[in-house]
């Protein structure tokens, strides 16, 4: 199935994530079914969609003339078979319980057409665990959105050993059609985001527990220091600009102090050995000599200037 063949999307779970995901696909032109186990939950999800559509239009994120058509594409219900009937893609957004999700995937496998791609919004469970509950492992994957899904564009598309290339491509193209920025990765505990967030939280907790700083001080440094920068440049970009020789040398001093391995990561060591140190040599993990590389640097500078000028910095520093 190609992305232009995707006409109907169903979302199972109308709560915190599900309602926003349903709204995104409706805005992308899909007919959307929204399911939950109780009428009041379905209605609450629909109410939140209406409120979010109005908020996004008022903020200029979507034009006002897109609100009503998107709303009219969404239907809610408590009967799973009726909601998912004829769907080309189903996104499961239920509670983070393997047994619950596996039961849902068994039902979806039974109720949905043979071509339907089944995706989960899970942030921690492996797609292979969900595929095991179906007779269509090649069409099962994870599409992990971030909260709030209608405001954060990244989506981790996680495949397992038997997920088909076509299913991954179709989901990624569909997400792009909805204005998202999907990243396709192979199955691994924590995916990308949870692993990175866990590493940061682990060090933050260590700093506080050893009396180095208070939780408030840690959050102040994150919000007003590198956290603000991370909104425009990722860890590989910022290190490319600093220079991998400087980064590796600094980390070489730091790791023994933190009782970590004293060995330099082989990926980073390779950059040192090849002389690809980043911006100073023209190439690191990015090419900084091309027009795109120069534009990237200029964009980073401009956004950081705007963030410095924005009065909101006074709010987040409180």
Protein Blocks (a to p, Z undefined) as FASTA:
>chain_A
ZZklpmbdcdehjbfmlmmmmmmmmmnopacddddfbfklmmmmmmmmmmmmmmmmmnop
acfklmmmmmmmpccdfblklmmgopabdcdfbdcdfklmmmmmmmmmmmpcfklccddf
bfkbcfklmmmmpcblmlgccddddddfklmmbdcddddfklcfklmmmmmmmmmmnopa
cddddddehijmlmmmmmmmmmmmmmmmnomacfklmmmmmmmmmmmmmmmocfklmmmm
nopklmmmmmmmmmmmnopafbdcfklmmmmmnopnbjknopafbcfkbmklmmmmmmmm
mmmmmmmmpmklmmmmZZ
